[in-house]
Amino acid sequence: MAGGGGRKVVELFFDVLSPYTWLGFEVLCRYRSIWNIDVKLRPGFLSGIIHATGSLSAMRFVTAIDMAHPEFVESVSRELWKRIWSTDEDITQPESLLSAAQKAGLPSEEAQKMLKMISSPEVKNRLRDSTEEALNYGAFGMPAIVAHVKGTPHLFFGCDRFELLAHLLGEKWLGPLPPVKAKSHM
């Protein structure tokens, strides 16, 4: 898509609900004359995009695992993230969910049981309740981190708030890859 006079056009699809989009909006507006581009602002609906690209089956699968085998929630979740964000693979089809569970070490027969559970009212209700709980804390996106300190919940949104979280907890932020503490050999 080219703009008038040979200028390049950059489209920004946005929803004012997204703080990350606001950052992109401001940067593009600042750079439009520096980069000699036409910025075409395209209002969109974030929830519609999320719904259309859906992680519902994956999150129901993880919820079922949490209900029956909570010790596998971390590893299965990590495998699903790797599939979608590292290897650009599907996370919506049953085979994809089973593959992630297998790589996480969940026995095949148990993964099959979890897959069957994703359409159960118990799993649907548990995922809905968890989502509503996040909304009740004030979440407007994810990641939503709620720290409970002295009986008071504190909401942090985004993956760039760990320094603030550390301060609230009275801890020191050591960056995204902190040194591993040596285990004592007693």
Salt bridges, closest charged atoms under 4 A:
GLU11 OE2 - ARG42 NH1 2.38
ASP38 OD1 - ARG7 NE 2.92
ASP66 OD2 - ARG126 NH2 2.78
GLU71 OE2 - HIS69 ND1 3.56
GLU74 OE2 - ARG78 NH2 3.04
GLU79 OE2 - LYS82 NZ 3.40
GLU89 OE1 - ARG83 NH1 3.57
GLU110 OE1 - HIS69 NE2 2.53
GLU110 OE2 - LYS113 NZ 3.03
ASP129 OD1 - ARG128 NH2 3.19
GLU132 OE2 - ARG128 NE 3.66
ASP160 OD1 - ARG161 NH1 3.20
